[in-house]
Amino acid sequence: MSHEEEHTEGNMLNEPMGVYLTQGSSNPFYALLSGVRPISLSSDFNIVQLTRQGLPKRVLMGLAKKISLTLQQLANIMHISERTLQRYDDDAIIKTEYAEKAIELARLYTRGEEVFGTMDKFKTWMGTPSLGFNGESPLSLLDTSAGFNMVFTELGRIEHGIFA
């Protein structure tokens, strides 16, 4: 190996590029949260910032439509009454705790689509009762943070071929 080749190889970066890329609006996460200004997903702090800023109601309703949730299902997950949710103007910024649930839903459904290959397959799985969840559907667990964690954990198992 010549000195020039050795010098060139020594300057090459051998780290994953994903850490350094800013995710654009073509990212599935942003497709679910259409209307939200894209941020870099390289840091969880950016997700925290997005959560703290809140989301307009129209973004929340668009998310529900894309992941096939009824208004009642969305309200149950958000811990808000359907009527209160309906009263928000479309451009009104919803409270941080509701934005947090919406962002968790977007993260979960983005992850589920990655694991299952298509959104339709993931949505079917979400609505199907499972022995691993004591006969409940994964969707029914999303009214608690522990339920979200359980579903995320199960997705990791499925991805690695470990079935309950």
HUPE-V47528 format. One record per residue. PHI is phi in degrees with one decimal (* if undefined). D_LAST is the distance of its C-alpha to the last C-alpha in Angstrom with 2 decimals. Layout:
PHI;D_LAST, PHI;D_LAST
This chain:
*;51.91, -77.0;54.58, -61.1;54.84, -65.1;54.22, -65.5;50.91, -63.0;49.80, -64.0;50.76, -66.0;48.84, -62.7;45.63, -66.5;45.99, -91.4;46.04, -78.5;42.87, -90.9;39.91, -114.0;36.74, -123.3;34.22, -61.2;31.72, -72.3;33.76, -55.0;31.11, -68.1;31.93, -99.1;35.53, -87.4;35.28, -87.4;35.87, -76.1;33.54, -87.8;35.70, -70.8;35.39, -80.3;33.78, -66.0;30.59, -56.7;27.84, -58.3;27.61, -75.3;31.32, -63.6;31.14, -73.4;29.01, -107.9;31.49, -57.2;34.60, 102.4;37.73, -95.3;36.50, -64.1;38.45, -59.5;36.34, -126.5;35.79, -75.1;34.54, -94.2;30.80, -74.1;31.46, -137.8;31.47, -63.7;29.44, -64.1;32.91, -68.6;33.71, -67.3;30.80, -60.8;32.12, -61.4;35.56, -61.1;34.45, -63.3;32.78, -65.3;35.96, -69.0;38.16, 84.5;36.40, -127.9;35.91, -66.9;38.24, -55.7;37.13, -61.0;37.51, -67.3;34.82, -61.5;32.45, -68.7;33.36, -64.6;33.05, -61.0;29.51, -58.2;28.62, -65.3;30.24, -66.4;28.52, -103.2;25.00, 60.8;26.08, -100.7;26.09, -75.5;28.76, -61.3;31.13, -64.6;29.71, -62.4;26.10, -61.0;27.50, -61.5;29.68, -64.1;26.87, -65.4;24.84, -79.3;28.13, 60.0;29.28, -139.4;32.55, -74.9;34.38, -57.4;34.74, -62.3;38.49, -62.8;38.53, -62.0;36.49, -66.6;38.94, -71.1;41.90, -61.5;41.11, -68.9;43.28, -58.2;41.51, -95.0;42.74, -67.8;42.20, -81.3;39.97, -80.3;37.21, -60.1;36.54, -54.9;34.53, -65.2;31.72, -77.8;31.28, -62.0;31.61, -61.3;28.88, -64.4;26.43, -63.7;27.66, -67.6;27.19, -63.0;23.63, -61.1;23.01, -61.9;24.74, -63.8;22.77, -63.3;19.40, -70.4;20.58, -64.8;22.15, -64.3;19.00, -62.1;17.05, -64.0;19.90, -62.2;19.74, -71.5;16.10, -88.3;16.48, 93.7;20.11, -142.4;21.73, -66.7;22.00, -61.7;22.04, -64.3;18.65, -66.3;17.21, -62.2;19.23, -62.2;18.00, -61.0;14.31, -61.4;15.54, -92.7;17.27, -98.3;14.73, -58.2;13.22, -133.7;9.45, -62.1;7.87, -63.5;5.70, -115.0;9.38, 54.0;11.05, 81.5;12.41, -93.4;13.92, -81.2;14.18, -55.4;13.60, -59.8;17.39, -69.8;18.11, -89.1;16.74, -77.2;19.20, -83.7;22.04, -132.6;21.10, -67.9;20.70, -63.4;17.76, -64.1;16.10, -57.2;17.05, -60.7;15.58, -61.1;12.16, -68.3;12.33, -59.5;13.81, -62.9;11.20, -64.1;8.41, -61.1;11.16, -63.2;11.62, -63.4;8.23, -61.2;8.93, -58.8;12.44, -98.2;11.86, 76.8;9.80, -105.3;6.69, -104.4;3.79, -71.9;0.00
